[in-house]
Amino acid sequence: MNETLVIIPTFNEIENLEMIVDRVLASADADILIVDDSSPDGTGALADRLAERHPQVHVLHRSEKNGLGGAYLAGFAWGLERDYWALVEMDADGSHQPEELPKLVDQLIDHDLVLGSRWVPGGRVLNWSRRREILSRGGNMYARLALGIDVRDSTGGYRVFSAAALRRIDLLHVASQGYCFQVDLLWRALERGLRVVEVPITFVERVHGESKMSGSIVSESLALVTWWGMRRRVTAVGMLLRHGRRLRSVRALSHRMLPPVRP
């Protein structure tokens, strides 16, 4: 068994799955867990065939479509039970480049959570509309302001967690989905003082299939981020008034950005 587990949630990704599995296996010493939410297009059956072909590939079938957050939580539980050291979030659509995985995993030696970041120097996005880029940058800016953090890409989904980090995060009470799921886990990591680093990546928009992003996910994200920020500020004021002490800052103590690699 390898020390790294790449968790790939799928729902109707039959056009992309085999390609991404082949690229992961060619790029990194890692096992793969495909978490399929009963895709009606046959993605689950394809995942089973890939598992028969490759001993590094495993499949977790879920009975219904239950959101990105639920898929990752199920994948984390599966990996932690089997004592993997590094657990990776990766999209099935090819937007996350498996060829960049080794540089992310390498950073886990000195950090607890490694974020593949689109919005730090050296990071970039290919084939996005201007509207979508503005939406993503604006959402991340709002998260920085609301939560008082310095992370440039808190909504990105290409991440590597150490098993120890996941055990310190309160996964049992994570109920958010979509982009907000990513902010939720990051926020919990920062509040617990875990070491977070952003590594520049190239994000490529999917070629096949449709994005799972929806207006309800965006609305949930804005509401929860606002609530978390307000709750943090109320707690800070209460601690200052009752105990005369300031709440520990999450802005920069646990976060750093990896500089871009010079050609």
N, C-alpha and C positions, 0 to 999 in steps of 0.2 A: 504494500500500500504506500502511495506517495504521501508526503506531509501536507500537500496543498489540495484543497477541494474547490473546484470552480462550480458554483451553483448557477444554473441557467433555467429560469422560469419560462414556460412556454404556454401559449394559447394561440392556436392557429398559426404556427410558424413552420409548416411543412416545407416551404420553399427555402427557408434559411437554415434549418437545424443541422443538416448533414455538413454543410459548408462550415459552420461555426465550430462544430465538433472536430472536424478534420484540422482546422487551423489551430485550435487549442492544443490538440495532441502533437502537432508539428512544432509548436512554439514553446511549450513549457512541460516540465516534469510534474504533471498534475493529474488527479482524478477528476471526473466530471459527474455531477449529479444533475440530471434533467428533471425538473419538477413540472409535470404537465397537469393542467386543470381540465382534463377530459375534453381536449380539443376536438371539435366535430370534424375537422379537416383531415384527421388521421395522424396528427403529429405524435400522439402517444404511441401508436403502433410503430412508427418510424423510429422513435426513441428506443423501443424494445429491440428492434433489429440492430440498431447501432450498438446497444449493450451486448448483444450476442456476438457481434463482430469484434468489439474492443473490450478487453477486461477492465480497462480504466473507466469505462462508462457505466453509470448506474442510473436507474429511473425510479422516481417516486410519483406514483399516480394519485391524484386527488379527485374526489368524486364530483366536484363542481368548481366553477370559476369563482374563486374567492379572493381575488385581488393580489397585486404584486407583493404587498407586505406580508400577507399570509403565506404566500409561496416561499418567500425568503425565510420567514420564521420557521417553517417546516424544514427547509433545507439546512438552516443553522442547527436545529435540533438533531437532525440526522447526522450531520458532520461531527457535532460535539460528542454524540454517543460513540462515535468511532475514532475519537481522539486525533482528528486532524489538527495540525498546528496553525495553518493559515486557511481562512475561508473567504472565498472571492465572490463578489456579486458581478455578474456579467449578463448583458442583454443577449437574446438569441438572434437579433436581427442584423448583426454585423456592425453596429454602430460603435461598439467597443472593440478595439483592435487587439486580438489575442497576442499579436507580436510584441505588444507593449507590456504584457503581463510580467515577464521576468524583472523588469525595472521597478514595477510596483511591489512585487513580493520582496525584492532585495531590501526595500526600505523598512520592512516589518522588523528587521533585526534591531533597529533603534527606535521604533515607534509602535503604537498599539493599533492605530487605524491609518491606512494609507488611502487617500482620495485621488483618483484620477481626475484632474481638473482641466476644464475647458477654458477657464477665465483667469488663469495666472499667466505671466509671461512665458511664452513658448507653447502654451495650449492654443488650440484652434478648433473650429467647427467647419465642416465641409458640407455644401449643398443644402444649407438652411436658408429659408426666406429671411428677409430683414425683419419682418414682423415677429417671427419665432425667436430670433436672436434677441430682439428688444425685450420680449416677454421673459426669456430666461435670465438675461442680465438684470432686468428690473426686479424679478422675483428674488434673485440672490442678493441684490442690494437691499431690498426690503428686509430679508432675513437678517442681514448684518446689522441694520439699524434697530430692528425690533428686539433682537436677542443680544445685541452688544458683543458681536463676535467679529473676527477678522477673516474668516474663511470666505474665499472668493467664489467657490462652487459648492454650496451646501446641498444642492438638489441633484448633483450628478449621481449616476448609478453604477459607475465602475469603481469598485472599492475592494480593499483587502483588510480583513479584520484578523487579529490574532485570536486564538481560542480563549486566551485569558481575558481579552477585552470584552468579548461577547458574554463571558460569564460574569463580568462586573456590571454590564448593562442590564437593566431590569426588563428583559425581553418579555416576561409574562404579562406586562401591562402595556405593551406596544399594540395599539389598535389602529393606527393610521395607515393610509394606503398611498400608492403612487409617489409623486415627488415628495409629499409630506412625510412619508415613511423614511425617506432618506434624511430629511432634516431632523426628524425625530431621533433617529439613532445617533446622528452626529451630535445633537444637543445633549443627549444623555451621556455620550462619551466625554464631551467637554465639561459638563457639570461634575463629572467624577474625576476630573483631572487627568484623563488619559492623553497620551501623546499622539497628536494628529499632525500629519504632513500632507501637503498637496503637491502632486507630481504632474507636470504638464503632459497632456495627452492630445491626440487628434481624434475628434469625434466625427464620424461619417454618417450622414443620414441614411436610413434604411432604403434599400432598393426595392425589396419585395414586401408585400403585406402592408398593413395599416398600423399607424401609431395607436397605442392604447390610451393616450392622453385625452382627457375630457374636461368639460367645464366644471363638473362637480368635483373633480380631483383638485383643480386650481382653487376653487372656492374653499374646499376643506383645508388646503394648505395655508391660505391667507388667514383663515379664522384661527387655526391652531397655533400658527406662529405668533399671531397677535396675542393670543391667550397666554402662551408660554412666556413671552416677553413681559406682559403685565404682571403675571404671577411672580416672576423673578424680581421685578422692581418692588412689588409689595413686600416680598420676603426680605429684601435688602433694607427697606425702610423700617420694618418691624425689628430686625436684628439691631439696627443702629439705635432705635429708641429704647429697646428693652435691655440691651447688653452693651451699648456703646461701641460696638464693633462693626466693621464693614464686611459685607459678604464678599467672599473671594471672587475676584474678577475672572471671567472666562475669556477675556478678549485676546490675550497674547501669551499667557503663561504656558499653554499646552499646544500651541499651534505654530507651525512654521511652513514656509513655502520652499520647495526645492527649486533652485535656479534652473533655467533652461540650459540644455546641453549646447555648447557652442560647436558649430560645424568645423 
